[in-house]
């Protein structure tokens, strides 16, 4: 997975997600192999099943990286909702 152009997900976050994804993908691949071995002719479907799992994990990893980038991007930014004072008007539209 390529994290270029997204410095918030590089380093610790990107490495953590990549490591967790590799571990999960390996485990699911093993389960697919075990299941396919129990079904007559199942071995011929393992590459397609593993490719489908990889696609699902790609989408999940992208979502997690985007969420991490959003959360990391809000830290230290005085106008962000993460600090509790972003985009507040002093008038509040006369509702106070």
LUMLOFI-157859 format. One record per atom (N, C-alpha, C): residue number from 1; residue in three letters; atom name; x, y, z. Coordinates in steps of 0.001 Angstrom, whole numbers, plus 500000, padded with zeros to 6 digits. Layout:
<nufis>
<nufi num="NUM" residuo="ALA" atomo="CA" x="X" y="Y" z="Z"/>
...
</nufis>
This chain:
<nufis>
<nufi num="1" residuo="UNK" atomo="N" x="500847" y="498824" z="500000"/>
<nufi num="1" residuo="UNK" atomo="CA" x="500000" y="500000" z="500000"/>
<nufi num="1" residuo="UNK" atomo="C" x="500883" y="501227" z="500000"/>
<nufi num="2" residuo="UNK" atomo="N" x="500522" y="502220" z="499232"/>
<nufi num="2" residuo="UNK" atomo="CA" x="501329" y="503410" z="499072"/>
<nufi num="2" residuo="UNK" atomo="C" x="500744" y="504553" z="499885"/>
<nufi num="3" residuo="UNK" atomo="N" x="501529" y="505125" z="500790"/>
<nufi num="3" residuo="UNK" atomo="CA" x="501080" y="506231" z="501623"/>
<nufi num="3" residuo="UNK" atomo="C" x="501683" y="507553" z="501197"/>
<nufi num="4" residuo="UNK" atomo="N" x="502259" y="507632" z="499978"/>
<nufi num="4" residuo="UNK" atomo="CA" x="502890" y="508860" z="499547"/>
<nufi num="4" residuo="UNK" atomo="C" x="501865" y="509974" z="499451"/>
<nufi num="5" residuo="UNK" atomo="N" x="502273" y="511176" z="499838"/>
<nufi num="5" residuo="UNK" atomo="CA" x="501397" y="512326" z="499780"/>
<nufi num="5" residuo="UNK" atomo="C" x="500478" y="512444" z="500974"/>
<nufi num="6" residuo="UNK" atomo="N" x="500618" y="511573" z="501944"/>
<nufi num="6" residuo="UNK" atomo="CA" x="499766" y="511607" z="503127"/>
<nufi num="6" residuo="UNK" atomo="C" x="500658" y="511428" z="504349"/>
<nufi num="7" residuo="UNK" atomo="N" x="501339" y="512500" z="504772"/>
<nufi num="7" residuo="UNK" atomo="CA" x="502320" y="512363" z="505845"/>
<nufi num="7" residuo="UNK" atomo="C" x="501726" y="511927" z="507177"/>
<nufi num="8" residuo="UNK" atomo="N" x="500434" y="512151" z="507402"/>
<nufi num="8" residuo="UNK" atomo="CA" x="499829" y="511763" z="508672"/>
<nufi num="8" residuo="UNK" atomo="C" x="499790" y="510247" z="508834"/>
<nufi num="9" residuo="UNK" atomo="N" x="499725" y="509501" z="507720"/>
<nufi num="9" residuo="UNK" atomo="CA" x="499629" y="508055" z="507833"/>
<nufi num="9" residuo="UNK" atomo="C" x="500976" y="507371" z="507671"/>
<nufi num="10" residuo="UNK" atomo="N" x="502014" y="508128" z="507402"/>
<nufi num="10" residuo="UNK" atomo="CA" x="503349" y="507538" z="507305"/>
<nufi num="10" residuo="UNK" atomo="C" x="503875" y="507275" z="508707"/>
<nufi num="11" residuo="UNK" atomo="N" x="504934" y="506511" z="508780"/>
<nufi num="11" residuo="UNK" atomo="CA" x="505540" y="506247" z="510074"/>
<nufi num="11" residuo="UNK" atomo="C" x="504754" y="505246" z="510874"/>
<nufi num="12" residuo="UNK" atomo="N" x="504530" y="505564" z="512129"/>
<nufi num="12" residuo="UNK" atomo="CA" x="503915" y="504632" z="513077"/>
<nufi num="12" residuo="UNK" atomo="C" x="502561" y="504107" z="512610"/>
<nufi num="13" residuo="UNK" atomo="N" x="501678" y="504996" z="512183"/>
<nufi num="13" residuo="UNK" atomo="CA" x="500331" y="504580" z="511786"/>
<nufi num="13" residuo="UNK" atomo="C" x="500383" y="503686" z="510561"/>
<nufi num="14" residuo="UNK" atomo="N" x="501091" y="504120" z="509538"/>
<nufi num="14" residuo="UNK" atomo="CA" x="501196" y="503327" z="508317"/>
<nufi num="14" residuo="UNK" atomo="C" x="501843" y="501979" z="508571"/>
<nufi num="15" residuo="UNK" atomo="N" x="502908" y="501976" z="509363"/>
<nufi num="15" residuo="UNK" atomo="CA" x="503592" y="500717" z="509682"/>
<nufi num="15" residuo="UNK" atomo="C" x="502694" y="499790" z="510497"/>
<nufi num="16" residuo="UNK" atomo="N" x="501954" y="500344" z="511435"/>
<nufi num="16" residuo="UNK" atomo="CA" x="501064" y="499538" z="512260"/>
<nufi num="16" residuo="UNK" atomo="C" x="499960" y="498902" z="511424"/>
<nufi num="17" residuo="UNK" atomo="N" x="499338" y="499704" z="510560"/>
<nufi num="17" residuo="UNK" atomo="CA" x="498277" y="499177" z="509712"/>
<nufi num="17" residuo="UNK" atomo="C" x="498817" y="498127" z="508752"/>
<nufi num="18" residuo="UNK" atomo="N" x="499984" y="498389" z="508187"/>
<nufi num="18" residuo="UNK" atomo="CA" x="500576" y="497441" z="507241"/>
<nufi num="18" residuo="UNK" atomo="C" x="500886" y="496113" z="507930"/>
<nufi num="19" residuo="UNK" atomo="N" x="501470" y="496177" z="509106"/>
<nufi num="19" residuo="UNK" atomo="CA" x="501800" y="494950" z="509841"/>
<nufi num="19" residuo="UNK" atomo="C" x="500562" y="494165" z="510234"/>
<nufi num="20" residuo="UNK" atomo="N" x="499540" y="494868" z="510713"/>
<nufi num="20" residuo="UNK" atomo="CA" x="498290" y="494199" z="511096"/>
<nufi num="20" residuo="UNK" atomo="C" x="497614" y="493591" z="509877"/>
<nufi num="21" residuo="UNK" atomo="N" x="497638" y="494296" z="508776"/>
<nufi num="21" residuo="UNK" atomo="CA" x="497029" y="493803" z="507545"/>
<nufi num="21" residuo="UNK" atomo="C" x="497744" y="492547" z="507056"/>
<nufi num="22" residuo="UNK" atomo="N" x="499077" y="492545" z="507066"/>
<nufi num="22" residuo="UNK" atomo="CA" x="499826" y="491364" z="506629"/>
<nufi num="22" residuo="UNK" atomo="C" x="499500" y="490158" z="507501"/>
<nufi num="23" residuo="UNK" atomo="N" x="499440" y="490368" z="508784"/>
<nufi num="23" residuo="UNK" atomo="CA" x="499137" y="489280" z="509704"/>
<nufi num="23" residuo="UNK" atomo="C" x="497730" y="488736" z="509449"/>
<nufi num="24" residuo="UNK" atomo="N" x="496761" y="489622" z="509303"/>
<nufi num="24" residuo="UNK" atomo="CA" x="495388" y="489217" z="509056"/>
<nufi num="24" residuo="UNK" atomo="C" x="495246" y="488509" z="507715"/>
<nufi num="25" residuo="UNK" atomo="N" x="495881" y="489055" z="506691"/>
<nufi num="25" residuo="UNK" atomo="CA" x="495805" y="488455" z="505358"/>
<nufi num="25" residuo="UNK" atomo="C" x="496420" y="487056" z="505357"/>
<nufi num="26" residuo="UNK" atomo="N" x="497518" y="486882" z="506081"/>
<nufi num="26" residuo="UNK" atomo="CA" x="498135" y="485560" z="506193"/>
<nufi num="26" residuo="UNK" atomo="C" x="497222" y="484571" z="506899"/>
<nufi num="27" residuo="UNK" atomo="N" x="496594" y="485011" z="507975"/>
<nufi num="27" residuo="UNK" atomo="CA" x="495698" y="484137" z="508735"/>
<nufi num="27" residuo="UNK" atomo="C" x="494484" y="483734" z="507888"/>
<nufi num="28" residuo="UNK" atomo="N" x="493880" y="484699" z="507221"/>
<nufi num="28" residuo="UNK" atomo="CA" x="492715" y="484405" z="506378"/>
<nufi num="28" residuo="UNK" atomo="C" x="493128" y="483491" z="505224"/>
<nufi num="29" residuo="UNK" atomo="N" x="494300" y="483709" z="504668"/>
<nufi num="29" residuo="UNK" atomo="CA" x="494801" y="482831" z="503600"/>
<nufi num="29" residuo="UNK" atomo="C" x="494939" y="481395" z="504073"/>
<nufi num="30" residuo="UNK" atomo="N" x="495431" y="481226" z="505297"/>
<nufi num="30" residuo="UNK" atomo="CA" x="495545" y="479876" z="505875"/>
<nufi num="30" residuo="UNK" atomo="C" x="494178" y="479231" z="506038"/>
<nufi num="31" residuo="UNK" atomo="N" x="493199" y="479998" z="506498"/>
<nufi num="31" residuo="UNK" atomo="CA" x="491841" y="479478" z="506672"/>
<nufi num="31" residuo="UNK" atomo="C" x="491248" y="479080" z="505316"/>
<nufi num="32" residuo="UNK" atomo="N" x="491468" y="479916" z="504296"/>
<nufi num="32" residuo="UNK" atomo="CA" x="490986" y="479586" z="502952"/>
<nufi num="32" residuo="UNK" atomo="C" x="491615" y="478284" z="502474"/>
<nufi num="33" residuo="UNK" atomo="N" x="492920" y="478125" z="502680"/>
<nufi num="33" residuo="UNK" atomo="CA" x="493608" y="476893" z="502274"/>
<nufi num="33" residuo="UNK" atomo="C" x="493032" y="475677" z="502994"/>
<nufi num="34" residuo="UNK" atomo="N" x="492804" y="475805" z="504296"/>
<nufi num="34" residuo="UNK" atomo="CA" x="492252" y="474685" z="505072"/>
<nufi num="34" residuo="UNK" atomo="C" x="490855" y="474318" z="504579"/>
<nufi num="35" residuo="UNK" atomo="N" x="490033" y="475315" z="504367"/>
<nufi num="35" residuo="UNK" atomo="CA" x="488667" y="475067" z="503909"/>
<nufi num="35" residuo="UNK" atomo="C" x="488672" y="474449" z="502514"/>
<nufi num="36" residuo="UNK" atomo="N" x="489490" y="474992" z="501614"/>
<nufi num="36" residuo="UNK" atomo="CA" x="489555" y="474481" z="500246"/>
<nufi num="36" residuo="UNK" atomo="C" x="490036" y="473031" z="500218"/>
<nufi num="37" residuo="UNK" atomo="N" x="490892" y="472672" z="501165"/>
<nufi num="37" residuo="UNK" atomo="CA" x="491384" y="471292" z="501243"/>
<nufi num="37" residuo="UNK" atomo="C" x="490307" y="470308" z="501665"/>
<nufi num="38" residuo="UNK" atomo="N" x="489246" y="470797" z="502249"/>
<nufi num="38" residuo="UNK" atomo="CA" x="488156" y="469923" z="502697"/>
<nufi num="38" residuo="UNK" atomo="C" x="487062" y="469751" z="501639"/>
<nufi num="39" residuo="UNK" atomo="N" x="487106" y="470586" z="500619"/>
<nufi num="39" residuo="UNK" atomo="CA" x="486100" y="470546" z="499563"/>
<nufi num="39" residuo="UNK" atomo="C" x="486754" y="469971" z="498308"/>
<nufi num="40" residuo="UNK" atomo="N" x="486172" y="468921" z="497727"/>
<nufi num="40" residuo="UNK" atomo="CA" x="486763" y="468362" z="496499"/>
<nufi num="40" residuo="UNK" atomo="C" x="486895" y="469427" z="495403"/>
<nufi num="41" residuo="UNK" atomo="N" x="488088" y="469621" z="494898"/>
<nufi num="41" residuo="UNK" atomo="CA" x="488353" y="470607" z="493856"/>
<nufi num="41" residuo="UNK" atomo="C" x="488434" y="472037" z="494368"/>
<nufi num="42" residuo="UNK" atomo="N" x="488388" y="472224" z="495665"/>
<nufi num="42" residuo="UNK" atomo="CA" x="488377" y="473566" z="496240"/>
<nufi num="42" residuo="UNK" atomo="C" x="489661" y="474341" z="496024"/>
<nufi num="43" residuo="UNK" atomo="N" x="490753" y="473624" z="495800"/>
<nufi num="43" residuo="UNK" atomo="CA" x="492053" y="474300" z="495630"/>
<nufi num="43" residuo="UNK" atomo="C" x="492062" y="475238" z="494432"/>
<nufi num="44" residuo="UNK" atomo="N" x="491253" y="474937" z="493433"/>
<nufi num="44" residuo="UNK" atomo="CA" x="491283" y="475795" z="492241"/>
<nufi num="44" residuo="UNK" atomo="C" x="490628" y="477154" z="492487"/>
<nufi num="45" residuo="UNK" atomo="N" x="489905" y="477304" z="493582"/>
<nufi num="45" residuo="UNK" atomo="CA" x="489253" y="478581" z="493891"/>
<nufi num="45" residuo="UNK" atomo="C" x="490029" y="479415" z="494903"/>
<nufi num="46" residuo="UNK" atomo="N" x="491103" y="478863" z="495472"/>
<nufi num="46" residuo="UNK" atomo="CA" x="491837" y="479614" z="496498"/>
<nufi num="46" residuo="UNK" atomo="C" x="492458" y="480910" z="495987"/>
<nufi num="47" residuo="UNK" atomo="N" x="493050" y="480942" z="494781"/>
<nufi num="47" residuo="UNK" atomo="CA" x="493614" y="482233" z="494345"/>
<nufi num="47" residuo="UNK" atomo="C" x="492554" y="483328" z="494230"/>
<nufi num="48" residuo="UNK" atomo="N" x="491385" y="482986" z="493715"/>
<nufi num="48" residuo="UNK" atomo="CA" x="490316" y="483977" z="493574"/>
<nufi num="48" residuo="UNK" atomo="C" x="489819" y="484439" z="494942"/>
<nufi num="49" residuo="UNK" atomo="N" x="489681" y="483507" z="495871"/>
<nufi num="49" residuo="UNK" atomo="CA" x="489225" y="483861" z="497213"/>
<nufi num="49" residuo="UNK" atomo="C" x="490244" y="484766" z="497912"/>
<nufi num="50" residuo="UNK" atomo="N" x="491519" y="484430" z="497778"/>
<nufi num="50" residuo="UNK" atomo="CA" x="492562" y="485242" z="498410"/>
<nufi num="50" residuo="UNK" atomo="C" x="492635" y="486623" z="497778"/>
<nufi num="51" residuo="UNK" atomo="N" x="492414" y="486706" z="496465"/>
<nufi num="51" residuo="UNK" atomo="CA" x="492417" y="488004" z="495793"/>
<nufi num="51" residuo="UNK" atomo="C" x="491238" y="488856" z="496275"/>
<nufi num="52" residuo="UNK" atomo="N" x="490085" y="488229" z="496472"/>
<nufi num="52" residuo="UNK" atomo="CA" x="488909" y="488952" z="496972"/>
<nufi num="52" residuo="UNK" atomo="C" x="489173" y="489490" z="498378"/>
<nufi num="53" residuo="UNK" atomo="N" x="489780" y="488674" z="499239"/>
<nufi num="53" residuo="UNK" atomo="CA" x="490109" y="489105" z="500601"/>
<nufi num="53" residuo="UNK" atomo="C" x="491084" y="490272" z="500557"/>
<nufi num="54" residuo="UNK" atomo="N" x="492059" y="490195" z="499667"/>
<nufi num="54" residuo="UNK" atomo="CA" x="493040" y="491274" z="499546"/>
<nufi num="54" residuo="UNK" atomo="C" x="492362" y="492586" z="499154"/>
<nufi num="55" residuo="UNK" atomo="N" x="491401" y="492517" z="498236"/>
<nufi num="55" residuo="UNK" atomo="CA" x="490660" y="493713" z="497834"/>
<nufi num="55" residuo="UNK" atomo="C" x="489860" y="494305" z="498977"/>
<nufi num="56" residuo="UNK" atomo="N" x="489239" y="493440" z="499753"/>
<nufi num="56" residuo="UNK" atomo="CA" x="488471" y="493904" z="500919"/>
<nufi num="56" residuo="UNK" atomo="C" x="489402" y="494576" z="501921"/>
<nufi num="57" residuo="UNK" atomo="N" x="490544" y="493969" z="502174"/>
<nufi num="57" residuo="UNK" atomo="CA" x="491499" y="494542" z="503124"/>
<nufi num="57" residuo="UNK" atomo="C" x="492087" y="495847" z="502607"/>
<nufi num="58" residuo="UNK" atomo="N" x="492269" y="495969" z="501282"/>
<nufi num="58" residuo="UNK" atomo="CA" x="492727" y="497242" z="500706"/>
<nufi num="58" residuo="UNK" atomo="C" x="491752" y="498360" z="501050"/>
<nufi num="59" residuo="UNK" atomo="N" x="490463" y="498104" z="500828"/>
<nufi num="59" residuo="UNK" atomo="CA" x="489444" y="499111" z="501121"/>
<nufi num="59" residuo="UNK" atomo="C" x="489405" y="499472" z="502590"/>
<nufi num="60" residuo="UNK" atomo="N" x="489488" y="498473" z="503443"/>
<nufi num="60" residuo="UNK" atomo="CA" x="489473" y="498712" z="504882"/>
<nufi num="60" residuo="UNK" atomo="C" x="490693" y="499510" z="505321"/>
<nufi num="61" residuo="UNK" atomo="N" x="491867" y="499159" z="504776"/>
<nufi num="61" residuo="UNK" atomo="CA" x="493084" y="499877" z="505138"/>
<nufi num="61" residuo="UNK" atomo="C" x="493003" y="501339" z="504702"/>
<nufi num="62" residuo="UNK" atomo="N" x="492461" y="501591" z="503526"/>
<nufi num="62" residuo="UNK" atomo="CA" x="492314" y="502978" z="503052"/>
<nufi num="62" residuo="UNK" atomo="C" x="491395" y="503776" z="503975"/>
<nufi num="63" residuo="UNK" atomo="N" x="490301" y="503143" z="504405"/>
<nufi num="63" residuo="UNK" atomo="CA" x="489384" y="503821" z="505323"/>
<nufi num="63" residuo="UNK" atomo="C" x="490056" y="504118" z="506662"/>
<nufi num="64" residuo="UNK" atomo="N" x="490802" y="503155" z="507176"/>
<nufi num="64" residuo="UNK" atomo="CA" x="491487" y="503355" z="508459"/>
<nufi num="64" residuo="UNK" atomo="C" x="492551" y="504444" z="508349"/>
<nufi num="65" residuo="UNK" atomo="N" x="493296" y="504462" z="507226"/>
<nufi num="65" residuo="UNK" atomo="CA" x="494308" y="505495" z="507028"/>
<nufi num="65" residuo="UNK" atomo="C" x="493671" y="506873" z="506920"/>
<nufi num="66" residuo="UNK" atomo="N" x="492544" y="506957" z="506220"/>
<nufi num="66" residuo="UNK" atomo="CA" x="491856" y="508242" z="506088"/>
<nufi num="66" residuo="UNK" atomo="C" x="491355" y="508719" z="507448"/>
<nufi num="67" residuo="UNK" atomo="N" x="490803" y="507813" z="508231"/>
<nufi num="67" residuo="UNK" atomo="CA" x="490315" y="508180" z="509571"/>
<nufi num="67" residuo="UNK" atomo="C" x="491477" y="508627" z="510465"/>
<nufi num="68" residuo="UNK" atomo="N" x="492581" y="507895" z="510386"/>
<nufi num="68" residuo="UNK" atomo="CA" x="493753" y="508283" z="511184"/>
<nufi num="68" residuo="UNK" atomo="C" x="494272" y="509643" z="510750"/>
<nufi num="69" residuo="UNK" atomo="N" x="494306" y="509896" z="509448"/>
<nufi num="69" residuo="UNK" atomo="CA" x="494772" y="511186" z="508941"/>
<nufi num="69" residuo="UNK" atomo="C" x="493847" y="512307" z="509406"/>
<nufi num="70" residuo="UNK" atomo="N" x="492539" y="512062" z="509391"/>
<nufi num="70" residuo="UNK" atomo="CA" x="491588" y="513071" z="509862"/>
<nufi num="70" residuo="UNK" atomo="C" x="491803" y="513377" z="511334"/>
<nufi num="71" residuo="UNK" atomo="N" x="491987" y="512343" z="512121"/>
<nufi num="71" residuo="UNK" atomo="CA" x="492180" y="512555" z="513561"/>
<nufi num="71" residuo="UNK" atomo="C" x="493518" y="513210" z="513851"/>
<nufi num="72" residuo="UNK" atomo="N" x="494560" y="512780" z="513149"/>
<nufi num="72" residuo="UNK" atomo="CA" x="495891" y="513350" z="513361"/>
<nufi num="72" residuo="UNK" atomo="C" x="495950" y="514785" z="512843"/>
<nufi num="73" residuo="UNK" atomo="N" x="495227" y="515070" z="511763"/>
<nufi num="73" residuo="UNK" atomo="CA" x="495225" y="516410" z="511190"/>
<nufi num="73" residuo="UNK" atomo="C" x="494590" y="517435" z="512112"/>
<nufi num="74" residuo="UNK" atomo="N" x="493691" y="517002" z="512991"/>
<nufi num="74" residuo="UNK" atomo="CA" x="493020" y="517918" z="513895"/>
<nufi num="74" residuo="UNK" atomo="C" x="493817" y="518246" z="515133"/>
<nufi num="75" residuo="UNK" atomo="N" x="494842" y="517479" z="515427"/>
<nufi num="75" residuo="UNK" atomo="CA" x="495639" y="517729" z="516631"/>
<nufi num="75" residuo="UNK" atomo="C" x="496535" y="518943" z="516433"/>
<nufi num="76" residuo="UNK" atomo="N" x="496491" y="519839" z="517350"/>
<nufi num="76" residuo="UNK" atomo="CA" x="497358" y="521008" z="517305"/>
<nufi num="76" residuo="UNK" atomo="C" x="496848" y="522119" z="516415"/>
<nufi num="77" residuo="UNK" atomo="N" x="495710" y="521951" z="515780"/>
<nufi num="77" residuo="UNK" atomo="CA" x="495137" y="522977" z="514921"/>
<nufi num="77" residuo="UNK" atomo="C" x="494084" y="523732" z="515728"/>
<nufi num="78" residuo="UNK" atomo="N" x="494321" y="524993" z="516065"/>
<nufi num="78" residuo="UNK" atomo="CA" x="493411" y="525718" z="516942"/>
<nufi num="78" residuo="UNK" atomo="C" x="492002" y="525872" z="516381"/>
<nufi num="79" residuo="UNK" atomo="N" x="491808" y="525781" z="515092"/>
<nufi num="79" residuo="UNK" atomo="CA" x="490482" y="525948" z="514527"/>
<nufi num="79" residuo="UNK" atomo="C" x="489748" y="524640" z="514326"/>
<nufi num="80" residuo="UNK" atomo="N" x="490310" y="523546" z="514802"/>
<nufi num="80" residuo="UNK" atomo="CA" x="489692" y="522249" z="514546"/>
<nufi num="80" residuo="UNK" atomo="C" x="488758" y="521855" z="515680"/>
<nufi num="81" residuo="UNK" atomo="N" x="487751" y="521047" z="515371"/>
<nufi num="81" residuo="UNK" atomo="CA" x="486842" y="520571" z="516417"/>
<nufi num="81" residuo="UNK" atomo="C" x="487538" y="519735" z="517481"/>
<nufi num="82" residuo="UNK" atomo="N" x="488703" y="519167" z="517171"/>
<nufi num="82" residuo="UNK" atomo="CA" x="489410" y="518342" z="518150"/>
<nufi num="82" residuo="UNK" atomo="C" x="489832" y="519149" z="519374"/>
<nufi num="83" residuo="UNK" atomo="N" x="489996" y="520461" z="519225"/>
<nufi num="83" residuo="UNK" atomo="CA" x="490399" y="521284" z="520358"/>
<nufi num="83" residuo="UNK" atomo="C" x="489208" y="521880" z="521087"/>
<nufi num="84" residuo="UNK" atomo="N" x="488026" y="521710" z="520523"/>
<nufi num="84" residuo="UNK" atomo="CA" x="486821" y="522172" z="521198"/>
<nufi num="84" residuo="UNK" atomo="C" x="486468" y="523626" z="520962"/>
<nufi num="85" residuo="UNK" atomo="N" x="487212" y="524359" z="520127"/>
<nufi num="85" residuo="UNK" atomo="CA" x="486876" y="525759" z="519914"/>
<nufi num="85" residuo="UNK" atomo="C" x="486834" y="526120" z="518442"/>
<nufi num="86" residuo="UNK" atomo="N" x="486686" y="525156" z="517565"/>
<nufi num="86" residuo="UNK" atomo="CA" x="486693" y="525444" z="516142"/>
<nufi num="86" residuo="UNK" atomo="C" x="485352" y="525946" z="515639"/>
<nufi num="87" residuo="UNK" atomo="N" x="485397" y="526924" z="514743"/>
<nufi num="87" residuo="UNK" atomo="CA" x="484232" y="527422" z="514014"/>
<nufi num="87" residuo="UNK" atomo="C" x="483089" y="527873" z="514921"/>
<nufi num="88" residuo="UNK" atomo="N" x="483380" y="528489" z="516019"/>
<nufi num="88" residuo="UNK" atomo="CA" x="482324" y="528999" z="516883"/>
<nufi num="88" residuo="UNK" atomo="C" x="482201" y="530495" z="516683"/>
<nufi num="89" residuo="UNK" atomo="N" x="480995" y="530940" z="516545"/>
<nufi num="89" residuo="UNK" atomo="CA" x="480719" y="532356" z="516363"/>
<nufi num="89" residuo="UNK" atomo="C" x="480396" y="532974" z="517709"/>
<nufi num="90" residuo="UNK" atomo="N" x="480792" y="534223" z="517917"/>
<nufi num="90" residuo="UNK" atomo="CA" x="480495" y="534883" z="519190"/>
<nufi num="90" residuo="UNK" atomo="C" x="479014" y="535229" z="519298"/>
<nufi num="91" residuo="UNK" atomo="N" x="478314" y="535362" z="518177"/>
<nufi num="91" residuo="UNK" atomo="CA" x="476905" y="535725" z="518186"/>
<nufi num="91" residuo="UNK" atomo="C" x="476010" y="534517" z="518416"/>
<nufi num="92" residuo="UNK" atomo="N" x="476341" y="533389" z="517880"/>
<nufi num="92" residuo="UNK" atomo="CA" x="475570" y="532155" z="517969"/>
<nufi num="92" residuo="UNK" atomo="C" x="474157" y="532317" z="517410"/>
<nufi num="93" residuo="UNK" atomo="N" x="473947" y="533270" z="516524"/>
<nufi num="93" residuo="UNK" atomo="CA" x="472674" y="533446" z="515855"/>
<nufi num="93" residuo="UNK" atomo="C" x="471549" y="533877" z="516787"/>
<nufi num="94" residuo="UNK" atomo="N" x="471834" y="534456" z="517913"/>
<nufi num="94" residuo="UNK" atomo="CA" x="470816" y="534928" z="518829"/>
<nufi num="94" residuo="UNK" atomo="C" x="470128" y="533805" z="519601"/>
<nufi num="95" residuo="UNK" atomo="N" x="470701" y="532621" z="519628"/>
<nufi num="95" residuo="UNK" atomo="CA" x="470085" y="531494" z="520309"/>
<nufi num="95" residuo="UNK" atomo="C" x="470422" y="531419" z="521783"/>
<nufi num="96" residuo="UNK" atomo="N" x="471321" y="532252" z="522245"/>
<nufi num="96" residuo="UNK" atomo="CA" x="471734" y="532180" z="523638"/>
<nufi num="96" residuo="UNK" atomo="C" x="470906" y="533062" z="524516"/>
</nufis>
